[in-house]
Amino acid sequence: MATLPIDNNTTGKCSQLRQLLTSPKLEFIMEAHNGISAHLVEETGFNGIWASGLAISAQYGVRDSNEASWTQVVDMLEFMSDVTRIPILLDGDTGYGNFNNMRRLVKKLEQRKIAGVCIEDKQFPKINSFINGERQPLADVNEFCGKIKAGKDSQDDPDFCIIARIEALIAGWGMSEALRRAEAYHEAGADGILIHSKLSRPNEILEFTHEWAGRSPVIIVPTTYYSTPTEVFRNANISMVIWANHMIRASVAAMERIGKEIYKSESVANIEDSIVPVKRIFALQGADELTQAQERYLHTGQSETHAIVLAASRGNALYELTHDRPKVMLTIGGKTLLRRLLDEFKKQNINHTTVVAGYKSGSIDTSGIKLCINTEYESTGELHSLLCASEDFHDNMIIIYGDLLFRGYILADLLGTSGEIVIVVDSTLESSHISGSADYVYCSKPDDRGMFSQDIDLLHISENQVVEAGKPAGRWIGMLRVQGKGLERLNNALTELQNQDDFSKLTIPDLLNYLVKTGHPVKVHYIHGHWLDVNTIEDIDRAGDFTKT
């Protein structure tokens, strides 16, 4: 393909199109009909885009007879122009009316950085040239020249191009009429002549080009004489070839094929590898740029929440169910425990998750996570696992057990609770769904079940009820939040606890107790059921029921 040394970053789109038209080489532009097809045309390497009236009508699902209004066409052009740097030449039908419509059209196109428009000398409303073309009346020459002059007088950019498309050969008026009209349109100010033919061979086109003798650029649309070798067009000194409808035709063929196959097989499994992945669509939409812009501009005053999931254990009480996978990869109701956690995180816009794995860590193939490995999981406890993720600690983070199931509002409410370190406590002591360690929690106040949130401090967590402490206020469910200065307190406590001989066996409750003991308050957020953890075979059945309700 011939190319021009055009710098699309610095050269205006109108100037680019004029350079293509006046290039000593044969140039090519490709049809596009919406933003994504325009993006693909540019990405493929074409130096220009033909905004086809047929294709734009087709993507709206209407006929190529001005059934799509000119304002709808211009709206689509704006999307196409916004995602590309190369020039767009609009197939402007008959100019959508008289000279006054033409003036307004040119103004609106320039506002949207459209480089030029091609208008055809037929009457409004137009009908596609290949539908009974020989019976279609042509516009009066003087009236059409008036449109060209009106358009040229209305443009602000001197390089904006108006191409005159001649339909005389298709309408059966003969070569002399085609040449007469071409000369009149050229004198009226047209920047190029598009000569159209419906023959399967280029004889008429070559005869016209020879007779025209280079008085202005000649553009062709070889829809019917497509088998002609491109070298023939070069030797005839044709300026530009428009591939006028191939993107829309290709997309229809692909959609028909895929649609039929999915309908027939009632599955997408056998076609998934033959279509582009969703991430390709995201790329064409500019998703990466939006992510970068969000990082630059969205200063909401609150940092994004991160999550640490502790998932190093096998879950020995689950026997053969965890023979080849950790507990967090057990499937409950069609989803793994880990995927259920990630789905809940996504609902709360938590998009950074670190999972601390250990047993059978290679089986954790869930996307969207960072994986840290506790290689000493068999001989160490929860705090050692937590330290494995210390590089991912954040001043707004959730720490959670990987075997936890819960209703979404629990996490949402926790994120809305103030406090530098906050734990979630179930005040429903009579619950029968606890199969692991009870983790009884003693608090400064019991849950009053009132409408307003309480200011509650943690006093102590114990695996067993402490008689002298009275009735516990509830059970810790395995979920806490750290934010602000709470991160510094958490890090300091972990550093100090590492000096203890039994550090390798310590749990999260041990860490919380140490924080309270050393004068760092831990706040409590009460809930009333609506959660469970998975520790035993019986829990699997309960979890299945939980996910159905």
Secondary structure, DSSP 8 states (H G I E B T S, - for coil): -------TTTS-HHHHHHHHHH-SS-EEEEEE-SHHHHHHHHHHT-S-EEE-HHHHHHHHTS-TTT-S-HHHHHHHHHHHHHT-SS-EEEE-TT-SSSHHHHHHHHHHHHHTT--EEEEESB-SS---TTSSGGGS-B--HHHHHHHHHHHHHH-SSTT-EEEEEE-TTTTT--HHHHHHHHHHHHHHT-SEEEE---SSSSHHHHHHHHHHTTSS-EEE--SSSTTS-HHHHHHTT--EEEE-SHHHHHHHHHHHHHHHHHHHHT-STTTGGGS--HHHHHHHHTHHHHHHHHHHH---SS---EEEEEE----GGGGGGGSSS-GGG-EETTEEHHHHHHHHHHHTT--EEEEEE-TTGGG---SS-EEEE-TTTTT--HHHHHHHTGGG--SEEEEEETTEEE-HHHHHHHHT---SEEEEEE--TT-S---S---EEEESS-----SS----BEEEEESS--GGG-S--EEEEEEEEEETTHHHHHHHHHHHHTTSTTGGG--HHHHHHHHHHTT---EEEEE-S-EEE--SHHHHHHHHHHHH-
